Amino acid sequence: MDEQLKKKWLEMSVREVSTQCKLARTAFEAIPQLPGVEYPFILIYSFLSHCANASKMLQALHEPQPMLKYEFEWRAVYARLRRWGLVRRGPTIGDLLEIRKSSAVHHRGRKFRNDLEHYDQRLFEWLSKHGPAVNIGDFNVMPKAAVRGLNLIYVRNLDPTTNTFTFVDKDLDLNALVAELDRIRGTADRYIASLR
């Protein structure tokens, strides 16, 4: 890759990481501001989408190569081989910024966004596990402890006292995730400032 093109690619990629972190922060801050039950969940989805976009940019290569038609068909196989450690990739934008692959942005935020994207599968797995007679709570904005005496399983719940989002009975600490996004944004902004 041409050095000037690579330099511009790295700059724009890091700027996009920063932008996605900023947009996630904006969605997070708006969660308690809007009335109604549906708005927090719209904003949580937006927050997690921006988190996933930041994760994708952090995993982009320093020197991406155009994908040929036949390579597209092998993309899923290649991803599995990478996960198993059988194929090595080059350095990523995350490596450039020294963001660990174990970051919550990659594992918690992106996983929850993927779960929301595949709601049909997650819901069926969840119902199959608990059976049709289970009591469910969906679109609740309350501490889970507020409901007692029911064997209640939560599809979607936001605890506004702790900013814990529950989806198909798994919890995500939104405060911890936004703190990690803020840290990543700070790192990205320092890199951008160093280019001047």
N, C-alpha and C positions, 0 to 999 in steps of 0.2 A: 504494500500500500504506500502511495506517495506520502512523504513526511508531512507536508502541509495539510493534506486531506485527513491524515491520522490526527494531527493536532486539533483540527476543527471538529472532527468526530468526537474526540475525548472531551473537548470543551462543551459541545452541545449536549453530550450524554450526561455529563456531570450537572449541567444547568437543568436538564430534565429531571434528574434525581431530586435536586433542590426544589423544583417547581412542584413535583408530585408530593413531596413532603409538606410543602406549604399548603397545597390544596387539601391534603388530608387534615392538617391542623385546622383549617377554616371550617371544614365539615364537622370536625370534633367539637369545636367551640360553639357551633350553632345547635348542637343536639339539645341542650336544655332550654334554648330560646324559643322554640316554636311550640305552640299549643297543639293538642291533639295526640292521639295514640300512634297514628301512622307516621308522622314526621320524624320522630327519633329513628325509626327503622329505615326510612329513606336515607337519612343522613349517615347512619351506620354503614349502610351498603355503599354509599359514596365514599366514606372514609376508608373502608376496606378495599374498594376498587383503586383508590389512589395509592394505598399501601402496596397493593399487588403490582401496580405500574412502577413504583419505585423499586420494588424487588426485581422486576424484569429488567429494568435498566441497569441495576447493579450487577446482574448476571450477564449482561451483554459483553461481548469480547472486545478487547483493545483494537483488534483488526478483523472486523467482520468480513465474511466473504459472501458474495451473492450466491443464493441458493439456486441450483439448477432444478429443472422439472423433476427429474428422477430422484433427486435428493429429498424432495418434499415427502415422498412416499416412505422414506426411511427415517423420518424425523422421530417418530415414536420409538422405534427400535434403538436409534442412536441415543435418545434420552435415557432409556433403560440401561443401556451399556455404560453410559456415563455414571448413572447412580450406583451401579455395581462396581465401579472403579476400573472397568475394562478399557475405557477410552478416556484419554486426557484432553482437556481443553486448554487453550492458551489463557493468558491473564485476562481478567475481567475488569469492568469499571469498579466493581466492589473491591478488587485487589488493589487498584490504583488508590482508592480512598481508604484502604485498610479496614473495610467493613467485613467482619467475619461471616463466613457462610452459615454459622450457627445463630446469626442475628434473628431476633423475634420477628423482624419484618419479613424474612423469608419463611420462617416456620409457622408462626402463629397467625400473623395477619393474612398472608397469602393463602394459608390453608382454610381459614374461615371464609375468605372471599370465594375460594373454590367450592367450599361446601354450599354456599349460597347460590353459586352458579349452577350447581348440580342438585338443586333442592329436591327434584323428583326422586333421584336415587337415594339421597340421604334420608328423606322422609320414609320411603318404603323400607329401607334397612332398619330404621328406628322403630317403625310400626311392627315389623316382623319380630324384632327383638322383644318388644314390650306387650304385644298382643292388642287386639281391637278393643278390649274392655278398659284400657288404661285411661285415667283422667289426664287431660292435657290442658296446659295453659299456653295461649298464643297471643301475641301482640300485647304483652303486659309491660307497664312501666311501673315497677314496684320492687321492693326487696322481696326475694323469694320467701323469706321468713314471715312475711305478712299473711301468708295463707297457711293455716295449720289444720291438722286433722284430715287432710286429703292426701292420698298418695298421688301427688301431682307431678307430672313430668312436663318440662318446659320445651316448647318448640322454639319460641322467641320470647325473650324477656330482657328488659334493661333495668338494672338496679341503679336508680339515679343517685343513691347515697354513696356507691362505690364505683360507679361507671363500669360495672361488670355486665357484659353482653352475653347472654346465654342463647345458644342455638343448638337444637336437638340435644339438649341436656349437657352440652359442653360449654364451659365458661371461658371468656376472654376478657382479660383486664385491659380495658381501653386506655386507662391512664399509663400503664407500663408501655403499651405499644406506641402511644403518641410521644412519650418521652424518648423512645428509641428513634422515632422518626425525626424528632427535634435534634437529637445528637447527630444523626446522619446528615440532616440539612446543614448543621453547623460545619461539619467536615467538608461537605460539598461547597459551601459558600467560601470557606477558607481556601480551598483549591482554586476556585474561580478567581478570588482576589489575588492569588499568587501569580496569575497569568498576566496581570497588568503591569 
